[in-house]
C-alpha cells in the first residue's frame, strides 16, 4: 500500500476532482435533490481537503493526512469500483437503464397507459442491482452489524443524498404509481422477484463472499429506500418535471454519448460521484474518530433511521 504525502493527491482526490460544481452530473444531482424527499444540499467536494472544511472536521492536518491514508485502502478502491459498475452496468459500454427509462414508465402510467413489459422488467432489475450496490458500498466502508453500517451511511450528507436519489429516481418515479397501496412497499416485492439474479450479477463483479456481506447490509437498507420512495408520493410531478428538464438540457451535448452508450442519464456518472463523496466522508469520519475521539460527529436523521426494519 502506498502512503500519500500531505500535498500529494490520492486516487480518491482524482475522482472527486472530476466533479466540480459546474459539471452536468453535480448540477443534475443537486436539481433532483432540491425536490426529492430528504434531499440534502450538497457542498462542493472536489477533494478530501475540500470536504475536510466541513464544520465537524477538526482543523488538524493530521486528520486530513490520516483520511488520505485510509482512502488508499483496498476497501475504498472496491467501493469506488462498485459505484462505477452501478453507473455502467455489466461492461464499460452498456448503460443498464437511466432516468429517461424511469420517466417513460412514469409518464405512461400517468397518462393511463401501461409500460412495455421489457422496459419495466429492465427497470425492476436495475433498482434491485442498485440496492445491492449500495449495500456493498456500505458494507465495505463501515464496520459493525449490517444495521450499524446503514446508520453510518445515513450519518453522512452524501449517504443521505445517495438514498434520496435512489428513492426518488430509481424507485418512486418508475414504480410508485404502479404499486399504489402495496402494503409490502414498492422495492420489497421487486427484491424478492429479482434478488437472486442480481446477486449473481454482482457476484460476477465482486465475488460471492462479498455479495453475502452486501446482501445482509442491503436487507437493512431496503426498508429505508422503500420509505423514502413512499415519501415522494406527492412530489412525483416535481421530480418528473426536473428530470425531464435535465434530459432536455442534456440532449444536445450528450447526444453522441447516448447513441454510443445506449439510453439514459446514467451516462452522467451519478453513482461514481456520490460513492466517491461517501468514501471521502467515511475516511474523514474515521480519521476524526481515531485522532479526536471526543469530537461530536454527525448523526443520522432520526426519521430516516426510523424507517429501518431488520430483515
Buried (B, 14 or more C-beta within 10 A) or exposed (E): EEEBEEEEBBBBBEBBBBBEEEBBBBBBBBBBBEBBBBBBEBEEBBBBBBBBEBEEBBEBEEBBBBBBBBBBBEBBBBBBBBBBBBBBBEEEEEBBBBBBBBBBBBBBBEEEEEBEEEBBEBBBBBBBBBBBBBBBBBBBBBEEEBBBBBBBBBBBBBBBBBBBBBBBBBBBBBBBBBBEEBEEBBBBBBBEBBBEEBBEBBBEBBEEEBBEBBBBBBBBBBBBBBBBBBBBEEBBEBBBEBBBEBBEBBEEEBEEBBEEBBBBBBBBBBBBBBBBBBBBBBBBBBBBEEBBEEBEBBEBBEEBBEBBBEB
